[in-house]
């Protein structure tokens, strides 16, 4: 059991090193190439939802950045999840395509393509903040 725990810790640290900032990059909120984005653009009427970890527990203080899409990507708005993992960019985000970047220490950075469309089904985003080395990176679902 002790050997398995040490192996798990060693593999986890090795995986975490993969997600360190690139040379010349400062850690912090930036449009990232660290992880591939969700493949499909998610359509929502409003950018709101909840951040959860791999077991479904709320993740407070996830730093969120909303970027223009396509390139050049410019930071348009920032937010942070509350104590219960909830976030809401409000009603002032106009229709269009965006990238939502979600960062939390120790987890993979989520890079999520979004489309704000007032006619989209009323669903909220569920950000799944995953730890490196579990075979999947952070992603989003519609709920």
Secondary structure, DSSP 8 states (H G I E B T S, - for coil): -HHHHHHHHHHHHHHHHHTS--TT--SSS----SS---SS-EEESS-EEEEE-TTS-B-TT-EEEEEESSSS--EEEEEE--TTSEEE--S-S-SEEEEEEEE-TTB--EEEEEEE-TTS----EEEE--BTTSS---EEEE-
